[in-house]
Amino acid sequence: MEKHIDILIVGAGISGIGLAAHLSKNCPQRQFDIIERRESFGGTWDLFKYPGIRSDSDMSTFGFNFKPWQKANVLADGASIKGYLSEVVDEYNLKNKIHFKHRVLSANYDSSLSKWVVQIEDAHQKKQTWMANFVLGCTGYYNYDHGFQPNFPNQAAFKGQLIHPQYWPENFDYKDKKVVIIGSGATAITLVPAMAKGGAAHVTMLQRSPTYIASIPSVDFVYDKMRKVLPEDLAYKLTRARNIGMQRGIYALAQKQPKLLRRLLLKSIEMQLKGKVDMKHFTPSYNPWDQRLCVVPDGDLFKVLRSGKASVETDQIEKFTENGIQLKSGQHLDADIIVSATGLEIQILGGIKATIDGKPMDTSKHMLYQGIMVSDVPNMAMIIGYINASWTLKVDIAAEYICRMINYMDKNGYDQVIAQGDQTELMEDTVMGSLSSGYIARAADVMPKQGKHAPWNVTNNYLADRKVLKNARFDDSVLKFQKHNAQVSAKPKLVS
Ligand SMILES: Cc1cc2nc3c(=O)[nH]c(=O)nc-3n(C[C@H](O)[C@H](O)[C@H](O)COP(=O)(O)OP(=O)(O)OC[C@H]3O[C@@H](n4cnc5c(N)ncnc54)[C@H](O)[C@@H]3O)c2cc1C
């Protein structure tokens, strides 16, 4: 079967849904289809089901710029985020544009046709060929098939259950069980209080090294009050502006005055622990924001640690044993369940094998023009959100830029655009920035790279990016437009 479509969006997570809504609003003359390998939309917020799963970004900036969050909670659980996305899907009539249980396997740009020839596996594992004018990658940054799972010494000896948070068993019963959670990132610090409160006999967080953790209020009383007296849109806009400013301010303080921010963060943790837990477990060796800063609502992690229902160990694993983990310090942690909150396996473009006229494309050797268009690849963009701020802030401005570019092409009758790369610009850092977190380091083999200067340098600074992307002209010396196929209309017919 062969289908001819116009714009192909890969992925119906926050990025794909957001981009689709922007396209509906700003490019009504164009058609698009969304290919989604799962049974439902939401991506991350559909996949992860572990206890306590929630955002660690505030929802006024993790929500879209065109749709107020409308609730007073600062962070949101997975189901609420899916509910919010479901409203966007309904409001923009996206459901019939999403092809669920379809997976993009490969995409070849055929320059003689000025089209992408895309291999898609459908719900019955049958392969189909689709032809598209544009491919827009909204596949997130990790592998949906495998989490990052180190091979622990003597792992097979453990007689209990070893679980990765990416594959949480449905209705998993951990009541009265001794749980050890390996990790110190956002997932581990969410799981510890959730499992401790959920009835585990005891939960131990086992970390190799400490992380900075800030406690934030769970309810935004100011937003809540504003919503009662101001129009919904305005209350959301003001809250968003305040939170963007705060996020940026904290990040800037980390860059300019790391020692001061470190002192402030450590002092606030000390006040939360009230002398009941050793500060060595929360005193990192690096500076704030060298790795992602973690947050907990109303200090929930510190409360369970204080109560004794949970504890934290900073140590190294010598080996797994039949009934737990032997640590290098000599201590043994008894466990019925071990949760390996060790992170994600980084993947780009959802594992799609991309080629240009049959020549393989190695994403790690490309840069992103304006942080969006893949260098030297025709009619391809990808949305990679912020790591040092809410992911969605980038989704909105990238989607608006893509819409503006498509409208510019339509106005001028172009059907192909290439951002012509300059290899002398290519740096070692990836577009995800220079954080020293493990997953950023693991990204080097697959992620597009930073360029030295604009428009190849990805600043990861929302306010700067917003200004640049809003005003960026398309008639620069980098973007090359072509009118390959004058007879192809902007609305190709579906000829399945
Ligand atoms: C547990 C967790 C919590 C997080 N919390 C936050 C947070 O609080 N704040 C923040 O800013 N960021 C957070 N992140 C980062 C998060 O991934 C993004 O914020 C955001 O949800 C990513 O959205 P996305 O649509 O780009 O990607 P995803 O959510 O990963 O969605 C990608 C979609 O593409 C589909 N897909 C992939 N490959 C293919 C293919 N070949 N064919 C068809 N479909 C495909 C997938 O099935 C999926 O539906 C978190 C990440 C995780 C794992």
The ligand as a MOL file (V3000), in Angstrom:
LIG
                    3D

  0  0  0     0  0            999 V3000
M  V30 BEGIN CTAB
M  V30 COUNTS 53 58 0 0 0
M  V30 BEGIN ATOM
M  V30 1 C 9.5920 10.0000 33.8310 0
M  V30 2 C 9.8930 11.2740 33.1050 0
M  V30 3 C 9.5150 12.4930 33.6490 0
M  V30 4 C 9.7870 13.6810 32.9660 0
M  V30 5 N 9.4250 14.8570 33.5350 0
M  V30 6 C 9.6970 16.0140 32.8830 0
M  V30 7 C 9.3340 17.2740 33.4590 0
M  V30 8 O 8.7560 17.3570 34.5200 0
M  V30 9 N 9.6590 18.3850 32.7800 0
M  V30 10 C 10.3010 18.3640 31.5750 0
M  V30 11 O 10.5450 19.4150 31.0090 0
M  V30 12 N 10.6430 17.1840 31.0120 0
M  V30 13 C 10.3620 16.0220 31.6210 0
M  V30 14 N 10.7280 14.8220 31.0530 0
M  V30 15 C 11.3090 14.7920 29.7320 0
M  V30 16 C 10.1160 14.3580 28.8080 0
M  V30 17 O 10.5010 13.2940 28.0420 0
M  V30 18 C 9.5600 15.5150 28.0450 0
M  V30 19 O 9.2250 16.5420 28.9000 0
M  V30 20 C 8.3400 15.2610 27.1630 0
M  V30 21 O 7.2850 14.5570 27.7350 0
M  V30 22 C 8.8210 14.6490 25.9090 0
M  V30 23 O 7.7740 14.7450 24.9940 0
M  V30 24 P 7.9830 14.2840 23.5060 0
M  V30 25 O 6.6560 14.2980 22.8770 0
M  V30 26 O 9.0490 15.0960 22.8730 0
M  V30 27 O 8.5720 12.8000 23.6150 0
M  V30 28 P 7.9050 11.5230 24.2230 0
M  V30 29 O 7.0480 11.8240 25.3740 0
M  V30 30 O 9.0200 10.5550 24.4530 0
M  V30 31 O 6.9560 11.0020 23.0550 0
M  V30 32 C 7.4990 10.4810 21.8670 0
M  V30 33 C 6.4150 9.7210 21.1450 0
M  V30 34 O 6.9390 9.2710 19.9010 0
M  V30 35 C 6.5420 7.9270 19.6850 0
M  V30 36 N 7.5230 7.2990 18.7920 0
M  V30 37 C 8.8470 7.1640 19.0270 0
M  V30 38 N 9.4380 6.5610 17.9650 0
M  V30 39 C 8.4720 6.3080 17.0600 0
M  V30 40 C 8.4650 5.6890 15.7790 0
M  V30 41 N 9.5930 5.2210 15.2060 0
M  V30 42 N 7.2890 5.5780 15.1240 0
M  V30 43 C 6.1400 6.0490 15.6770 0
M  V30 44 N 6.0940 6.6350 16.8980 0
M  V30 45 C 7.2470 6.7770 17.5850 0
M  V30 46 C 6.5150 7.3310 21.0760 0
M  V30 47 O 5.7010 6.1750 21.1380 0
M  V30 48 C 5.9540 8.4960 21.9020 0
M  V30 49 O 4.5630 8.4770 21.9740 0
M  V30 50 C 10.4610 13.6360 31.7140 0
M  V30 51 C 10.8610 12.4040 31.1880 0
M  V30 52 C 10.5780 11.2410 31.8670 0
M  V30 53 C 11.0140 9.9290 31.2660 0
M  V30 END ATOM
M  V30 BEGIN BOND
M  V30 1 1 1 2
M  V30 2 1 2 3
M  V30 3 2 2 52
M  V30 4 2 3 4
M  V30 5 1 4 5
M  V30 6 1 4 50
M  V30 7 2 5 6
M  V30 8 1 6 7
M  V30 9 1 6 13
M  V30 10 2 7 8
M  V30 11 1 7 9
M  V30 12 1 9 10
M  V30 13 2 10 11
M  V30 14 1 10 12
M  V30 15 2 12 13
M  V30 16 1 13 14
M  V30 17 1 14 15
M  V30 18 1 14 50
M  V30 19 1 15 16
M  V30 20 1 16 17
M  V30 21 1 16 18
M  V30 22 1 18 19
M  V30 23 1 18 20
M  V30 24 1 20 21
M  V30 25 1 20 22
M  V30 26 1 22 23
M  V30 27 1 23 24
M  V30 28 2 24 25
M  V30 29 1 24 26
M  V30 30 1 24 27
M  V30 31 1 27 28
M  V30 32 2 28 29
M  V30 33 1 28 30
M  V30 34 1 28 31
M  V30 35 1 31 32
M  V30 36 1 32 33
M  V30 37 1 33 34
M  V30 38 1 33 48
M  V30 39 1 34 35
M  V30 40 1 35 36
M  V30 41 1 35 46
M  V30 42 1 36 37
M  V30 43 1 36 45
M  V30 44 2 37 38
M  V30 45 1 38 39
M  V30 46 1 39 40
M  V30 47 2 39 45
M  V30 48 1 40 41
M  V30 49 2 40 42
M  V30 50 1 42 43
M  V30 51 2 43 44
M  V30 52 1 44 45
M  V30 53 1 46 47
M  V30 54 1 46 48
M  V30 55 1 48 49
M  V30 56 2 50 51
M  V30 57 1 51 52
M  V30 58 1 52 53
M  V30 END BOND
M  V30 END CTAB
M  END
